[in-house]
Amino acid sequence: MTTIILTVNTGSSSVRLGVFVCDGDTFTEVASIRHDLSVGEPLSVLKEFMQTHALGGITVAAHRVVHGGMNLTAPCLIDRKIEQEIERLALLAPLHNPVALRWIRATREVLKDIVQVAVFDTAFFTALPKTARAYAIPHELAEKHGLRRYGFHGLAHKSMWQSWRALQPGSLRSARIISMQLGAGCSITAIDNGLPRDTSMGFSPLEGLVMATRSGDIDPGLTIFLQRQESLTPEQLDRLLNGRSGLLGVSGISADIRELLRSPDELARLAVDLYCYRARKYVGAYLAVLGGAEAIVFGGGVGENVPEVREKILTGMDWCGIEVDTQKNYGASGMSCISSPFSRIEVWVTPVNEAVILAREADALMKREAD
């Protein structure tokens, strides 16, 4: 039986719409678009997408939802209760969950009684070891409020793992990779045989690497100091760390790393160096977590398309067996191995296909519901 699935992948800066025709185990994308969130409302964007591509027969919409919390750990049908839980969790993912809700509601208005499925980025990290998901705070507070490291970009890291694993011959005795999702939001994950062992994002998508407008790791004491000295409300502090920090905050110029790479400005160079330095530190840490790795895999808008960043992160790491081939790195297109033949750890660049994972998860859920 053929099923037509709409995929709605909302990030912090853009939305990607796709339509897949599912025939058995084959998923064929027949239409797609990337749209900047700052331009146009979900309702008008979706209507235009449907009309432009003359799309009909869609029976399922699959939405990427960044934060599912402790309760939403598997793909599920969206009803009023699920919407309420996604809305409740917006405090933990203020740049993401509210956007996903707007698209869920716009999809309902445009496509009426269509079945909608939520697929959660946090679900991939349900299997994190306790030591990687716990914070060193009073246990009773952690239990009361669900304070733990949830991890994000789960669909992207799963996609990178699957893409790399598909190219490996036979069964591997060891299959450890460090996957790096670098875009407006950035995260890095240590994966051992398909299971996450640690990841940089934590309770919210703010922790970890330096990002376009997010600070990443920061001393909590610094935030307390700023709140007192600048008389910041919680909402102002949230906007500062999520929307005015990272590459934009350090450089004072732009959140686009490609623009900063072209700039001669000293603060632009500092922002780029800090971005790459933080990523390099995490690579070293995750090599320790995994006890070595078979591959480093880059994905995301920056990870896939900015070779200067890949070079800056990994140059000088031959001490641990990582050697990047400069010519391969700058010529990479699509799924590409960019490591030197002498590198003990392979380095790959891979297009991240979150949309097909959304389609597959929605199709599998609908089949289970029909049984």
N, C-alpha and C positions, 0 to 999 in steps of 0.2 A: 504494500500500500504506500502511495506517495504522499508525503506530508510537506507543506510549505511553511517554513518557520521564519519569522522576523526576529533578528537579533538587535538588541539595543545595548550598546556598550558605552556607558557614561563614565568619563574620567573627571579630573579636576579642571581641565581646560577645554575638553572637546567631547563630542559624542560621535560614535561610529555606528551607523545603521547598516544592516546587511539582511539579505533574504536568501535562504538556502532551500533548495529542493532536496528532500531526503527520500531516497529510494533504497530501502533495505539498510545496508551499512555504508552507502555512498552518499556524501553530502556535497552538493554542487552549489557554489555561490553564484547567484544570477544577477544580483544588484548590490551595490554598496556605495556609501558616501561617508566622508568625514566632515563634521561641521563644528566650527568654533562656537563654544557655549555663549560667548559674548555677543553673538549675532543671531537674532531671531529667537522666537519662543518655540518650545517643543511642539505645540499644536500646529503651527504654520510650517515648521520644518518637516514634520512627519507627513502632513498633507501633500506638500510639494514633492517629497520623495516618492510617495505612492503614485502621484499623478505623472511625474516625469518618467517613471519606469513602468507605468501601466500595470501595476502590481495587483493581483487578485488571488483569491483562493487561500489566503493566509489563515491558518487555523490556530497557530500558537505563536506567542511572543515571548522571547527569552530575554530577561533583563540581567545585566551584571549589577549586583548590589555589593558595595564595598564592605560594609560591616554587618555581619549577622549576629554578633555577640555570642553568648554562651548557648543560646537556645536554637538559633537557626544555623545548623551545621551541615545541612544537606539541601540540594535543590528542592523547592516546594512550590505548590500552586499558590498564587497570590489571592488572598481574600482580605476582608476588612481587618481581621486579627493580625495577619502578617504585615499589612500596611502600617498598622499601629506600632508594631514592634520595630519596623524599619525606621519609623518616625521617632520613636523613643531613643533609638541608637544614634540619631543624628547628632547628639551632643558629642559623641565619640568620633564621628567622621563628618564634620560640618561642611567640608568642601564637596562631599560625595553623596551621602544618603539623601539629603533634600533634593538634589538634582535627579537622582534615580526615581524618587517619588513623583516628581513632576512629569517625568517621562512615562511612568506607569499610568498616571491619570490621563495624560494626553493620548496614550495608546488606547485606553479604554474608550475615550470620547470619539476617536477617529475610527477605530475598528469594532466599536460596540461590544458585543458579547464574546469577544475572542478570549480564549484561555491564555492566562499569563503565568509565566514561571519566573521565579527569582533564583538566581545562581550566585552564591556568595563567595567573595574573594577570601574571606577568612576561613572558609571550610577546609581548604587544603592544609591549613596549619592546625587543625584539630589534633593531629598526631604529634605535635611538638612534645619533646620530653619535658617532664615537670621542671627540671632545672633551667630549661630554656624559656619557659613560659611564665615562671614565677618572678615577682618583684619582692625585694627584701623589705617589706613593710609588715605591720602587724597582721597576722593571719586572719583574725576575726574581721578586720576591715576589708581585706581582699575578698573574703567569702561573702560578706554582706553586700558589696557593691560590684562584684564580678571584676575585680581589678587584677588583670593578668595580661600577658603579652599575647595578642590575638594573631598578629601577622596580617599582611595585606599583599595585594598583587598576586594572589594565589593562582588565578587563571593564567597569568603571564608566566609564572614560574613553572606551573604544570606544563604549559605549552612548550617552554624551552627544554624541559626535561624530556618530554615525549619526542620532540624533534631530534634532539641529540641521540637519544636511545635508539630511535628508528634507524639510524645510520651505523649502528654498531653491529658487527657480525656475531651471530650466535649468542650464547649466554655468557655474560661477563662474570668473572669471579668477583670483581669489584666494580661498582658503577657509582662513583662519587663525583658530583659536579657542584660548582659554585655558579649559580645563575644570577645575572645582574640585569635588573629591569631599570633602565635609565631613561627618563623622560621628564615631564613636568614634575611628576612624583618619582622618587627613586627608592629602590630597595634591592637587597642582596640576600640570597638564601643558600644555605648549605643543605644539599640533598644527597641522601644515601639510599641507593636502590629505590628511588621513587618516593621516599619518605623524607619530610623536612626535619632537619636536626637543629637548625637555628635560623633566624631571620632577623633583619635589621629593624623593621617596623614593629611596633609593640602594641600598647593599649590603644593607640590611635595611629593614623598614618603620618604622624609628625615625628616620630622617633627615627633615629638611624642616620642615613646619609644626608649630606647637604642636597637640597632640591632647588627647584626654580624659585619658589617664594617661601618655602618652609625651611626652618632652621636645622632640622635634624637634631642629633644629640646635643643637649645643652645641660649645664649644671642647674638643677632645680633651685639652688640658692640664688642664682642669677635672676631667675624669674621672680623670686620673692623680693629681691633687692629692687628690681625695676618697678614692681607693683607698688612698693612703698615710696620710692624716690620720685616716681613719675605720677603717682596717684592714679594708677591704671585700674579700671574696672576689669572683671574677668573677661567681658566681651572685648574690650580693647586689647588686653593681653593676648587673647585668642587670635585677633586680627593681626597683631604684630608678629606672632610666631608662625602663623599659617600663611599670611598674605603679604607681609612686608619684609621678610627675612630671606635666607638662602642666597642665591646668586643675585637677586634683585637688591636685597638689603646690603650685602657686602659691597657690591659694585656701585650702587646708586644709579646705575645706567639701564640695566635690562635684566630680565629673567631668562633670556635666550642665550644659551652658552655659545652658540655659533657667532652671535653678535659680539660677545665678550672676547672670543678668540681673535676676532679681527681688530679689536680695540687696542691702541697703545697705552691706554690709561692704566696707571699703577693699581688702582683698586679693582679694575676689571681682571687684571692678571692674578691678583690675590684671590678673587672669587673663584676663578677657574682652578687655581692651584689648590685651594681649600677643598673644592668639590672632588678633585681627583685624589688628593691626599687621604681624605676620609674614606673613599672607596678602597684605596690600596690597603689601609689599615684593616678594613673588614675582610679583604681577601686573605691577609695573613692570619687573622683570627680564625677564619673558617677553615683554613688549611689545618689549623691546630684542632678544631672541633672534629673534622672528618678524619684526621690522621693522614692527610694527603688528599689528592684528587686526581681524577682522570681528565677532567676538562674544566675550563672556565668558559661560560657561555654568556654572550652579550645580547640583549634584546631591548626593545623600546625605541622611541624616536631618536634619542641621543645615542643609545647603545648600538643601534643598527646603522646610523647614518653619519656619525661624527668620528672619523678615525683618529683625529688628534686626541680625543678624550681617551679612547682605548689605549693609545700609545702612552699617554701620560700616566695612566693608572698602572700599567704593567711593565713599563721600561725599568730595567734595573732589578727585575725579580728573577734573574737567571739563577740566583743562589738557591731558589726552591724549585728550579726546573721549569720555569716559564720563560720562553723566548718567542717574541713576536717577530714575524717576518714583515718588514716595513712595506715591501712591494705588495704582498698579499693583503695587508691591513688596509692600505689606501685604495686597493682595487677591489675590495670586497663588495659583492652584490648578491643578494639572496642568502641562502644557506651556504656559508663559506668558512673554511678552516683557515685561520690567519697565523697559526703558529709555525715556527721554523721546523724543519725535519729533525732538528736536534733537541727540540723541546720535549721534556719528559711529561709535561702536562699540555694537552691540546688546548688551543684557544679557538672558539667558534663565534661567529656572528649568525644569528638566526632571526628571520622575521617572526614576530610573536603573533600567533593566530588565536586570539581569545574568542573571536566570533564563532569559529567552528566548534570550539569547546562548549560555548553557550548552546549552540544548536544540538550537539550530541547529548548534552546533559538534559535538555528539554525533551528531546525525543525519547531518551531512556526513561525519563519520569512518566511521560505519557503512556508508554508501553506498560510500565508497572501499574499505573492507574487502571489500565484497560483489562489487566489480568484478573 
